[in-house]
Amino acid sequence: MLLGIDLGTTGVKLVAISEEGNILFKHFESYKLYTPKSGWMEEKPEEWWKAILKALKMATNALDPNAKKITSMALSGQMHGSVFLSEKGEVIRPAILWNDTRSFAQRKEIENRVGKKVLLEKVQNLPLEGFTAPKILWLKENEPENYSKVWKILLPKDYINYKLTGKVVTEYTDASGTALFNVVHRKWSEEVIEKAGLNFEHFPEVVGSTAIIGKISKDVARKTGINPNCVVVAGGADNACGATGAGVVKDGQALVSVGSSGVVLIPTGDPNKRDPAGRLHFFNHTTGKWYNMAVTLSAGLSLRWFKDNFCQEEIKNNKNKDIYDLLVEKAETVPAASEGLLFLPYLNGERTPHMNAKIRGLFTNISIRHTKAHFIRSILEGVAYSLRDCLEVMRKQEMRVEKVRIVGGGAKSKFWLQIMSDILNVEIETLKTNEGPAFGAALIAGVGCGLYKNISDAVKIAVKTSKSIFPTENAQKYDQTYRLYKEFYESTHVLMEKSFDIETKWKH
Amino acid sequence: MYLIGTDIGTQGTKSVIVDERGTFVSDSFQEYDVLTSKHSWAEQWPDVWLSAVVKTLKRCLEKSKIKAKDVAGIAFSGLYGGSGIPVDKNKVPLYPCLIWMDRRAREETRWVKNNVPKDKIFGITGNYVDSYYGFTKMMWIKKHEPKVWESTYEFVTPKDYIVYKLTDELATDYSSAGNIGGVFDIRKRTWSNEMCEILGIPKEKLPKRIMKSTDVVGKLRKEYADAIGLLEGTPVISGGIDAPVAQLSAGVLNEGEHVAMAGTSMCWGTVHDGKYLTPSLVSFPYVVHEDKMIYTFGGSATSGALARWFRDEFGSYEKEVEKKTGISAYTLLETEAKMIPPGSDGVIILPYFMGERSPIWDPDAKGTILGLSLYHKRAHIYKAMLESAAYSLRHNMEVAIGTGMKLNPDCWIVGGVARSEFWVKIFADVTGFNMKRLSKDVEAPLGDAFIAGLGTGVIDKPERIKEWIEFRPLIRVDKENHKIYNEYYKVYLEAYQRIKNIFPKLSAFS
């Protein structure tokens, strides 16, 4: 039996699977996301750890007496976030997450200090404010006292691996997202770290995704009831794990993941096949090969933001249903293109294709006749438009996309999938089990402990797709609204930037 | 003696009884909905108004405990009825009234823009063209409802229709006539033969009697006197369009005095001798001194309507609390919004949720909420909604100032929106004008009652209105906040300029 755990933005998800890929147990445990200021996104690693322990205990209780058959586990984790660890192994401050945009100035600074050319050559990525490097520099410049206490900087899931095994390591799929790691050659770039003004000593040893880190500590075994001989395998970044779990590991395949953020991911065996301008992320895959990735920052988050702020009544009165199902049902009453209501989902700035942390979300063409249902549908559509933006950048790099697999929370809604198929104008495949990166992590755990020969073998045995969804006649309508969506961005981004600057200026 | 004023509004009718010194006795309100069967349509069958008028008058009279014989007279103001109600020879309505909010006369507006020189129409009427104006709506009926057009004996404004039902006398007043625009000669104060010909609107179909707002049109018929509880023969006075009547009720008689009337929509206006006309604003004769005074106003299509829409779509929780506790849902929404700094942390709203009237005159303009981030809460958007109404007020004021008009540093404010001190403060901080609220919030119906007083001779001269009103303490501009708003206001203006050309493209999907 294998355990896969995904340390996500909203909570931790654990799955236990059989060799054939059957789900034996799953559990979700949420934790709090802190937004102390506009653009700030933090979580407390201690709260992650608490949630993990709880999830593990739930698993062993539920699976008992078979829990001792858990021979291997691996974690998938939200990327880029930085956990600052002191020499005592304690967390110094809340982790700054992937979707935090405070380090706007530091991003520029690194770009200036290191130079775009060197960055693209040595780490094959341009650092965004979401990436780890600018966050570390932000700490150095804004919280020098905290920075002086730093012993090691870990990525989120590596902190959990450390708590599980006592070992301070990372692996290359996650290290790729720091903008300090040479993705092609799979090692830290001393040159970039140094030029960026950071300290090479802060970065842990790097291993492969499927390498065993060690056994779980006796303390953890005792606390959770997990077999003390269970090994912890290095695991991977959530995107790499998600792709693995979806069976998207080879050239010619494509994955769209609709979680908090939206991701379009295309694997490649050729490290030279990447966007020369660095608009796409170029990261290591769990296979040891690579993938290109485009990201829209607020996908599921857009819907969640709307739910949290505007749907109190629905939440309160809703007894039996998933709240999102309820909201989507409302949206189904509205025709395609939301009777003109248009949403640009830049609630947290945007990565692909705009690479702009200052732009903001926008609802436009609102008429007094629009209802809450229109707003919900416009959000589902807006997120799909932004995914199409991502796909268009990849298409420009001659990455052919005829069929995509969609995973993540967004894939649960047939209605949203149809909107995405119409707006992306592609055939969409979904998986029989949509358990996301946690499932991929479990497969990695299986490869790590030798149950599968390699990742491809694991995918062949354990990943099954279900029926395809095809574009409908709405695709044509959406082709037009997509163009207007783009036009709105072009016309308004200057305004958003101005408004952002005024807001920043008057904020105390 | 007592005076009665009734204002027939877009979303409700309100009647009020006052004594001859303007002291409030009683009031009554009846709500109704506008018919919006199609996108950009807004119409009403006049029976809805008639029934609301009768009901409110009856209730208000009952509440007052006064004797029917002590009522000197009654005057009416009404929403701007756009086309007015097309009635046949027997004064039977043939088609609903296309009210001011209705935007269907797009083609007709375009035709006028392409075929009638701006100098010509503005030169004669003091107004330009938009689907807001009644004459474009009449042109729409002519084209799309030819049978209605053929049978139309006269286009009757909402309050004139009520006056007709109550008295059997058909007439209109100068403000109502002037507001039709297009065919009204603003200098000669009568229908322009030349414009009637150009626009294809025969003078015969326009109101045949134009009276002063303070003229007695007729006497109350027995049927309605009985239904209401008034005496048969009670004088019924002409009245006028609600905006200038509200303007009068706030005490405006001199140049420089200006009033924001913020209800469902917003009218900001001032009076002058006719020097300060601009095609970006609306101008027609005032409701007193109509021979020498012109009322000029700017109007945003939304104001209270925005708050109401927001409450209905996103404030269901507050509405529920309102039911249980009696605290208004708006007050509850405001409590939250009070925590939000000026400028709503960068959220800017274009309030064009129903297209827009002045000064941009764009039926395709739509609402836009920009600058949203995950950090923003519902309260940010609510506050930004309130601010957007203030940005639009400022926009209208700036156009007026552009004609050379001098405005007093205090702007008077009346209407439903003025009930919210919080919102009024936002108006002050955004516009840079101190806001002066009336201590009683009766607005247009009070003006009607005053007009009833002038019409019946109970009141000797318009200047007495100054004795009727009292103001609440001035709400002053906060200079710091004003500075912040100055910056956001620039973005607000720029936003529309940047996206106005995309709206028509999107309207295909609306």
Chai-1 contact restraints between the chains, C-beta under 6 A:
chainA,res_idxA,chainB,res_idxB,connection_type,confidence,min_distance_angstrom,max_distance_angstrom,comment,restraint_id
A,T35,B,Y375,contact,1.0,0.0,6.0,A-B,restraint_1
A,S38,B,S373,contact,1.0,0.0,6.0,A-B,restraint_2
A,S38,B,Y375,contact,1.0,0.0,6.0,A-B,restraint_3
A,W305,B,L374,contact,1.0,0.0,6.0,A-B,restraint_4
A,N309,B,K377,contact,1.0,0.0,6.0,A-B,restraint_5
A,N309,B,R378,contact,1.0,0.0,6.0,A-B,restraint_6
A,F310,B,F314,contact,1.0,0.0,6.0,A-B,restraint_7
A,F310,B,R378,contact,1.0,0.0,6.0,A-B,restraint_8
A,Q312,B,Y317,contact,1.0,0.0,6.0,A-B,restraint_9
A,E313,B,S316,contact,1.0,0.0,6.0,A-B,restraint_10
A,E313,B,Y317,contact,1.0,0.0,6.0,A-B,restraint_11
A,A337,B,F509,contact,1.0,0.0,6.0,A-B,restraint_12
A,E339,B,S510,contact,1.0,0.0,6.0,A-B,restraint_13
A,G340,B,L506,contact,1.0,0.0,6.0,A-B,restraint_14
A,G340,B,F509,contact,1.0,0.0,6.0,A-B,restraint_15
A,G340,B,S510,contact,1.0,0.0,6.0,A-B,restraint_16
A,L347,B,L372,contact,1.0,0.0,6.0,A-B,restraint_17
A,L347,B,S373,contact,1.0,0.0,6.0,A-B,restraint_18
A,L347,B,L374,contact,1.0,0.0,6.0,A-B,restraint_19
A,N348,B,L374,contact,1.0,0.0,6.0,A-B,restraint_20
A,R360,B,G371,contact,1.0,0.0,6.0,A-B,restraint_21
A,R360,B,L372,contact,1.0,0.0,6.0,A-B,restraint_22
A,R360,B,S373,contact,1.0,0.0,6.0,A-B,restraint_23
A,G361,B,L372,contact,1.0,0.0,6.0,A-B,restraint_24
A,L362,B,L370,contact,1.0,0.0,6.0,A-B,restraint_25
A,F363,B,I369,contact,1.0,0.0,6.0,A-B,restraint_26
A,T364,B,T368,contact,1.0,0.0,6.0,A-B,restraint_27
A,N365,B,K366,contact,1.0,0.0,6.0,A-B,restraint_28
A,N365,B,L506,contact,1.0,0.0,6.0,A-B,restraint_29
A,I366,B,F353,contact,1.0,0.0,6.0,A-B,restraint_30
A,I366,B,K366,contact,1.0,0.0,6.0,A-B,restraint_31
A,I366,B,G367,contact,1.0,0.0,6.0,A-B,restraint_32
A,S367,B,F353,contact,1.0,0.0,6.0,A-B,restraint_33
A,S367,B,K366,contact,1.0,0.0,6.0,A-B,restraint_34
A,I368,B,W309,contact,1.0,0.0,6.0,A-B,restraint_35
A,I368,B,F353,contact,1.0,0.0,6.0,A-B,restraint_36
A,I368,B,M354,contact,1.0,0.0,6.0,A-B,restraint_37
A,T371,B,E313,contact,1.0,0.0,6.0,A-B,restraint_38
A,K372,B,E313,contact,1.0,0.0,6.0,A-B,restraint_39
A,L484,B,K505,contact,1.0,0.0,6.0,A-B,restraint_40
A,L484,B,L506,contact,1.0,0.0,6.0,A-B,restraint_41
A,E487,B,I502,contact,1.0,0.0,6.0,A-B,restraint_42
A,S491,B,R498,contact,1.0,0.0,6.0,A-B,restraint_43
A,S491,B,I499,contact,1.0,0.0,6.0,A-B,restraint_44
A,L495,B,V491,contact,1.0,0.0,6.0,A-B,restraint_45
A,L495,B,A495,contact,1.0,0.0,6.0,A-B,restraint_46
A,M496,B,G371,contact,1.0,0.0,6.0,A-B,restraint_47
A,K498,B,V491,contact,1.0,0.0,6.0,A-B,restraint_48
A,S499,B,G346,contact,1.0,0.0,6.0,A-B,restraint_49
A,S499,B,I348,contact,1.0,0.0,6.0,A-B,restraint_50
A,S499,B,G371,contact,1.0,0.0,6.0,A-B,restraint_51
A,S499,B,V491,contact,1.0,0.0,6.0,A-B,restraint_52
A,I502,B,E487,contact,1.0,0.0,6.0,A-B,restraint_53
A,E503,B,D345,contact,1.0,0.0,6.0,A-B,restraint_54
A,E503,B,G346,contact,1.0,0.0,6.0,A-B,restraint_55
A,W506,B,I484,contact,1.0,0.0,6.0,A-B,restraint_56
